[in-house]
Amino acid sequence: MNTVEVITLVTGGNRGMGLEIVKELSQKGQHVIMGSRQLENGRRAIEQLATTSGKVDLVQLDVTDPASVTRAAQTIATKYGYLTILINNAGAVFDHRQSAATVTSENLHLDFEINYFGLVDVSQKMLPLLKKSPQAKIINISSMMGSKTAALDPQSSVYKAVAVGYQSAKAAANMYTVQLAKEMLREKLPITVNAIDPGMVATEFGSGDPELAKKNGGHAG
Ligand SMILES: NC(=O)c1ccc[n+]([C@@H]2O[C@H](COP(=O)([O-])OP(=O)(O)OC[C@H]3O[C@@H](n4cnc5c(N)ncnc54)[C@H](OP(=O)(O)O)[C@@H]3O)[C@@H](O)[C@H]2O)c1
């Protein structure tokens, strides 16, 4: 990894945690590709970073739109030829505080489209590019909200949280992470696959107010 430039794709890189990841990894010398579903928002975010970041490029990437994911993979193949790190960061919640007894199937589908199917589609379509790198990583931004252990533990901050669609989709993404990681090992490919929980971060996640989230104990976004 030392001799070849590290090329990193961050989905949902135009704001929130994704934007901070783009900034910090580019400052560390990685060549970062910001995935943004609205190019205009991505451009604005890159302008905002201009003086504080290193090499940052932009690609249109809506993880719920298979054609967009295919195009992004083709663009990366043409421009760079390989990918070293994929950070599946794009995520959203559509059923916050909705009762498990009555949550709509429409909201459950929306939760799964981005947090599970989107993550799987991006991983699968970027895999051929990751295989071209001497060593590669997939890092899935998951959440403690997807842990059944935490949901059943009265001591856990997640115990009282209710967003069954989001939680189920993150749990499913965790299982996909495990299975893909094991497959990479079985095939002796130098690609690690991990999921991480960033903890509570003060962003606009779930149409939230970052300032309020900070008051409630969220880390600065
Ligand atoms: N904040 C927390 O406390 C927390 C805790 C645990 C885990 N997480 C996870 O961390 C990740 C980032 O969350 P965040 O707090 O940074 O959220 P955020 O501030 O709401 O940012 C979400 C990002 O995802 C993008 N996005 C939404 N739908 C998309 C789609 N269909 N395709 C591509 N990008 C899409 C958004 O782009 P637009 O600007 O176009 O909407 C935005 O860039 C998520 O996976 C979330 O589940 C967050």
PDBQT file of the ligand as one rigid body, heavy atoms in Angstrom, charges set to zero:
ROOT
HETATM    1  N1  LIG A 301     -24.847  10.534  13.449  1.00  0.00    +0.000 N 
HETATM    2  C1  LIG A 301     -24.820   9.508  14.268  1.00  0.00    +0.000 C 
HETATM    3  O1  LIG A 301     -24.933   9.663  15.499  1.00  0.00    +0.000 OA
HETATM    4  C2  LIG A 301     -24.602   8.113  13.726  1.00  0.00    +0.000 A 
HETATM    5  C3  LIG A 301     -24.458   7.066  14.670  1.00  0.00    +0.000 A 
HETATM    6  C4  LIG A 301     -24.196   5.779  14.196  1.00  0.00    +0.000 A 
HETATM    7  C5  LIG A 301     -24.092   5.544  12.835  1.00  0.00    +0.000 A 
HETATM    8  N2  LIG A 301     -24.270   6.559  11.947  1.00  0.00    +0.000 N 
HETATM    9  C6  LIG A 301     -24.129   6.250  10.519  1.00  0.00    +0.000 C 
HETATM   10  O2  LIG A 301     -23.111   7.067   9.992  1.00  0.00    +0.000 OA
HETATM   11  C7  LIG A 301     -23.343   7.307   8.589  1.00  0.00    +0.000 C 
HETATM   12  C8  LIG A 301     -23.258   8.796   8.316  1.00  0.00    +0.000 C 
HETATM   13  O3  LIG A 301     -24.229   9.456   9.093  1.00  0.00    +0.000 OA
HETATM   14  P1  LIG A 301     -24.233  11.033   9.333  1.00  0.00    +0.000 P 
HETATM   15  O4  LIG A 301     -24.559  11.241  10.764  1.00  0.00    +0.000 OA
HETATM   16  O5  LIG A 301     -23.028  11.666   8.748  1.00  0.00    +0.000 OA
HETATM   17  O6  LIG A 301     -25.552  11.411   8.472  1.00  0.00    +0.000 OA
HETATM   18  P2  LIG A 301     -25.936  12.733   7.646  1.00  0.00    +0.000 P 
HETATM   19  O7  LIG A 301     -25.268  13.928   8.215  1.00  0.00    +0.000 OA
HETATM   20  O8  LIG A 301     -27.429  12.700   7.540  1.00  0.00    +0.000 OA
HETATM   21  O9  LIG A 301     -25.274  12.440   6.203  1.00  0.00    +0.000 OA
HETATM   22  C9  LIG A 301     -25.749  11.384   5.429  1.00  0.00    +0.000 C 
HETATM   23  C10 LIG A 301     -25.014  11.375   4.098  1.00  0.00    +0.000 C 
HETATM   24  O10 LIG A 301     -25.569  10.295   3.324  1.00  0.00    +0.000 OA
HETATM   25  C11 LIG A 301     -25.952  10.830   2.054  1.00  0.00    +0.000 C 
HETATM   26  N3  LIG A 301     -27.043  10.099   1.431  1.00  0.00    +0.000 N 
HETATM   27  C12 LIG A 301     -28.359  10.032   1.804  1.00  0.00    +0.000 A 
HETATM   28  N4  LIG A 301     -29.029   9.267   0.926  1.00  0.00    +0.000 NA
HETATM   29  C13 LIG A 301     -28.122   8.854  -0.014  1.00  0.00    +0.000 A 
HETATM   30  C14 LIG A 301     -28.187   8.046  -1.167  1.00  0.00    +0.000 A 
HETATM   31  N5  LIG A 301     -29.335   7.480  -1.552  1.00  0.00    +0.000 N 
HETATM   32  N6  LIG A 301     -27.050   7.836  -1.882  1.00  0.00    +0.000 NA
HETATM   33  C15 LIG A 301     -25.886   8.382  -1.488  1.00  0.00    +0.000 A 
HETATM   34  N7  LIG A 301     -25.758   9.170  -0.430  1.00  0.00    +0.000 NA
HETATM   35  C16 LIG A 301     -26.865   9.391   0.312  1.00  0.00    +0.000 A 
HETATM   36  C17 LIG A 301     -26.351  12.277   2.348  1.00  0.00    +0.000 C 
HETATM   37  O11 LIG A 301     -26.355  13.005   1.125  1.00  0.00    +0.000 OA
HETATM   38  P3  LIG A 301     -27.440  14.183   0.804  1.00  0.00    +0.000 P 
HETATM   39  O12 LIG A 301     -26.798  15.453   1.254  1.00  0.00    +0.000 OA
HETATM   40  O13 LIG A 301     -27.615  14.077  -0.669  1.00  0.00    +0.000 OA
HETATM   41  O14 LIG A 301     -28.696  13.851   1.589  1.00  0.00    +0.000 OA
HETATM   42  C18 LIG A 301     -25.229  12.651   3.289  1.00  0.00    +0.000 C 
HETATM   43  O15 LIG A 301     -24.058  12.941   2.559  1.00  0.00    +0.000 OA
HETATM   44  C19 LIG A 301     -24.701   6.680   8.301  1.00  0.00    +0.000 C 
HETATM   45  O16 LIG A 301     -24.507   5.416   7.702  1.00  0.00    +0.000 OA
HETATM   46  C20 LIG A 301     -25.352   6.524   9.663  1.00  0.00    +0.000 C 
HETATM   47  O17 LIG A 301     -26.258   5.467   9.696  1.00  0.00    +0.000 OA
HETATM   48  C21 LIG A 301     -24.525   7.838  12.371  1.00  0.00    +0.000 A 
ENDROOT
TORSDOF 0
